[in-house]
Amino acid sequence: MTDDRLGPYEIGAKIGGGGMAAVYVGRRVSGEPESEIVAVKVIRDDLAKDKQYVTMFLDEAKILSQLSHPDIIVTREFGVTESARYIAMELLLGRSMMDMFDRVAEREERMPIDLAAHVVMRVARALAYAHDLKSEAGAPLHVIHRDVNPTNIFLTYDGHVKLIDFGLAKSASRLARSGEGIVKGKVPYLSPEQIEEKPFDRRADIYSLGASLWEMTTGRRLFKRATDVQTIRAIREHDIPDPRTFVEGIYPDALWTIVKRALERDPEKRYANGAEMAADLDAFLQKHGRKGDMTNVLAAWIEELFPGERSKQEAWLATVSAVRPSESKKTMAPPAPIPAIDKPPPPPEPEPQSAPEKAPDAATIEKEKKHPIAALLAMAGVVAFFYLLSLWFGRC
């Protein structure tokens, strides 16, 4: 990327990148809000001429640019120049929900139940908004996130909740299409209908959010196993342990009712939309949550888990914001992950030329895998062969 300016943004230091895009610090130099600092994701130079890559990249930008909700990451601008395709979005400082999950596991703790319910309530509201989004002409866009999981739930140091990464989002306006039979999203959070490659709708996102809430309130993984094959089998078997049987202390019946409904195998029995789930979580918090502003409570909890990190990240941002492209060619990575850097949209699969074969099920995949015991026996046979050979030559 050679441009020093993209749209209204002056491009500063590179702060990260992935397989498809690089991310830079951008500073608004025209328009409002003046001097705003953003993250600018730029498609790789060698891919800028690939029409399908560019289409997929701009698909994400078009979806994001239409989303305007306090609990969804804000896209400020997107555009195309002669040498670059870019998306400018708010630069968030904080940690993902998965980071929180890992940290409390290290400390042998568990996320406070009311905080987990608060975070998921905010995400449910964000999904309700995205699912009901309409075009300027009033036509439903049918946006489905397809990758709701703790990695894509971002918590800022100020205690705000942001649903991020709509790179896999499906909508009626999306131009880039992937091959049939390709499963999208993180396997442990996929709904049964996605695993079985059946038609799905917004309720698949509800299921993924329910799986996230189960994990956040228990401190355990729900379906995650040693391999994807085993994880797929666990989702198909649909064994949802009752948290009340193993969570120390009190796990409210009302919360288990909410989680269980979100995780119904039959989509018809799940929450019909995020608004319904959010309403039940709000009612739960009115009875079981702490009094006061939960945003401040969440911010204090993040600081407790990552003491001093906020000041380090703010100092980093001040440093990279002052760097101009001509002054630095190296990547100045942040001290903690920020959205838009670590997870660029995946490359699109080629369109099938003929009817695609159905993806093998978990049993077929497992059967085709070489068993580790068989490998050990084969190795032992080789060792024995050379041992006998040495004995033979020793006798000669």
Secondary structure, 3 states (H helix, E strand, C coil): CCCCEECCEEEEEEEEECCCEEEEEEEECCCCCCCCEEEEEEECHHHCCCHHHHHHHHHHHHHHHCCCCCCECCEEEEEECCCCEEEEEECCCEEEHHHHHHHHHHCCCCCCHHHHHHHHHHHHHHHHHHHCCECCCCCECCCECCCCCHHHEEEECCCCEEECCCCCCECCCCCCCCCCCCCCCCHHHCCHHHHCCCCCCCHHHHHHHHHHHHHHHHCCCCCCCCCHHHHHHHHHHCCCCCHHHCCCCCCCHHHHHHHHHHCCCCHHHCCCCHHHHHHHHHHHHHHHCCCCCHHHHHHHHHHHHCCCHHHHHHHHHHHHHCCCHHHCCCCCCCCCCCCCCCCCCCCCCCCCCCCCCCCCCHHHHHHHCCCHHHHHHHHHHHHHHHHHHHHHHHHC
